């Protein structure tokens, strides 16, 4: 079992089919779900899955949380298109997660966007579990297309 950080192939091909809309006010609903170290999510993950998702309870619910597209939806720097999300938190939570999956909750079949490996288990115990997204730059944004 492994979690590999990667843009999912479903997202790459879905862009050509116009399956993903990141427009701030009228775009699709993107969500982030958390997974244990037993999960297998990677570039070949096609859709949201409940397999080895963090257990519901302690403020985490199945299917994760909705993401908010950041204030700058698209930017072209050095010919790279980027998208940004606001940080997401689960307050007063007890969670242990190794990774996450961002997916399009508006698309039929909850099509996957990208898999994230946290580099080790991240834990909150009756505290705030936060996913802090990187800066919106051509070298750091969570989703970059060059």
C-alpha positions in Angstrom: 0.0 0.0 0.0 1.3 3.5 -0.8 0.2 7.0 -1.2 2.1 8.8 -4.0 1.9 12.6 -4.5 0.8 13.1 -8.1 -1.7 14.8 -10.4 -4.1 12.1 -11.3 -4.4 10.9 -14.9 -8.2 11.3 -14.7 -7.6 15.1 -14.1 -5.2 15.3 -17.1 -7.6 13.7 -19.5 -10.6 15.4 -17.8 -9.2 18.8 -18.6 -9.5 18.0 -22.3 -13.1 17.0 -21.8 -13.9 20.1 -19.8 -14.7 18.0 -16.7 -13.1 20.5 -14.2 -14.2 24.1 -13.6 -12.1 26.1 -11.1 -14.0 29.4 -11.5 -14.3 30.9 -8.0 -18.0 31.8 -7.9 -19.6 29.4 -10.4 -17.1 26.5 -10.6 -17.3 22.9 -9.5 -17.2 21.8 -5.9 -13.8 20.3 -5.0 -13.4 18.3 -1.8 -10.4 16.9 0.1 -10.6 13.5 1.8 -8.1 12.1 4.3 -6.5 8.6 4.2 -4.5 6.4 6.5 -1.2 4.9 5.7 -2.9 1.7 4.5 -4.5 3.6 1.5 -3.3 3.3 -2.1 -3.9 6.6 -3.9 -1.7 7.8 -6.7 -1.8 9.1 -10.3 -3.9 6.1 -11.3 -6.7 6.9 -8.8 -9.7 7.7 -10.9 -12.2 8.8 -8.3 -12.9 9.4 -4.6 -12.8 6.1 -2.7 -13.7 5.2 0.9 -11.0 2.5 1.0 -8.8 3.2 4.0 -10.2 6.7 4.4 -9.8 8.2 7.9 -12.6 6.9 10.1 -15.6 9.1 10.6 -16.0 10.6 14.0 -13.9 13.1 15.9 -15.1 15.8 13.6 -14.1 14.0 10.4 -16.9 12.9 8.1 -16.7 10.5 5.2 -15.9 12.2 1.9 -13.9 15.0 3.6 -14.5 18.7 3.3 -15.3 21.2 0.5 -12.4 23.3 -0.6 -12.6 27.0 -1.5 -10.8 28.1 -4.6 -8.3 30.8 -3.6 -8.5 34.5 -4.4 -6.4 34.0 -7.5 -7.9 31.2 -9.6 -5.5 31.2 -12.5 -2.1 32.8 -13.0 0.4 32.4 -15.8 3.9 32.7 -14.6 6.6 31.3 -16.8 3.9 29.6 -18.9 2.5 27.7 -16.0 -1.2 27.7 -15.0 -1.8 27.4 -11.3 -4.8 27.0 -9.0 -4.9 27.7 -5.3 -7.2 26.5 -2.4 -7.8 28.1 1.0 -6.4 26.1 3.9 -8.8 23.6 5.4 -9.2 22.7 9.0 -11.0 20.2 11.2 -11.3 21.8 14.6 -11.3 19.9 17.9 -10.6 16.7 16.1 -8.7 13.5 16.6 -7.3 12.4 13.3 -4.3 10.5 12.0 -3.8 10.8 8.3 -0.9 9.9 5.9 -2.4 11.6 2.8 -5.3 13.1 1.0 -7.2 13.1 -2.3 -8.6 16.2 -3.9 -11.5 15.3 -6.1 -14.3 17.0 -8.1 -17.5 16.4 -6.1 -19.5 18.0 -9.0 -18.4 15.5 -11.6 -20.2 12.3 -12.2 -18.2 9.7 -10.3 -16.3 12.2 -8.1 -13.3 12.4 -10.5 -9.9 12.6 -8.8 -7.6 15.6 -9.2 -4.5 14.9 -7.2 -3.2 12.6 -4.5 -1.1 14.0 -1.7 1.4 12.1 0.6 2.1 14.0 3.8 5.5 12.3 4.2 4.4 10.5 7.4 1.4 10.3 9.7 0.0 13.7 10.7 -2.1 13.6 13.9 -4.4 15.9 15.9 -5.7 14.9 19.3 -8.6 17.0 20.4 -7.0 19.8 18.4 -7.1 21.4 15.0 -6.0 19.3 12.0 -5.0 21.7 9.3 -4.0 21.2 5.6 -2.0 24.3 4.6 -1.7 24.7 0.9 1.5 26.1 -0.6 1.8 29.6 -2.2 0.2 30.3 -5.5 3.4 30.3 -7.6 4.6 28.5 -10.7 6.9 26.4 -8.5 4.8 25.8 -5.4 1.1 25.8 -6.1 -0.7 22.6 -5.3 -1.9 22.2 -8.9 0.5 23.4 -11.7 0.2 22.8 -15.4 3.2 23.7 -17.4 
